Amino acid sequence: MKSLEELKRIKEQTLKAMDLRQAKERGKVVVAMGTCGIAAGAKDALMAVIEELEKADIHDVQVVQSGCMGLCDREPTVEVSMKDQPSVIYGDVNDANARRIVREHIQGGQVVAELVIKRGNI
């Protein structure tokens, strides 16, 4: 940090991210943050999900972190659980794929089929 303004900006971004992560109405996004996921880029995927939800002004989808989902060869992994729909686990979720998942699945209601690892009650 180089200035008080930068610290205030970071605080504001963090508070917004926490608001997104604590919403509990329409659905939930779980980003696996085990060591294998982090090494594969899960932090970037997590931030991309939060940024894309914020950009779309979506505040009714909870964003949380978990440990390893046991799908190490497909990390980073992201599980999307929308109300009244089966859960979907996506694999190989880089920054661009995370943004696509938010736009197509969470906003548009369409599963991103080519990234799916598992479907159903997980």
Protein Blocks (a to p, Z undefined) as FASTA:
>chain_A
ZZfklmmmmmmmmmmmmmmmmgcklbccdddfbfklmmnopmmmmmmmmmmmmmnopakb
ccdddddehiamlcccdddddehiacdddehiafklmmmmmmmmmmnopacfklpfbgcj
ZZ
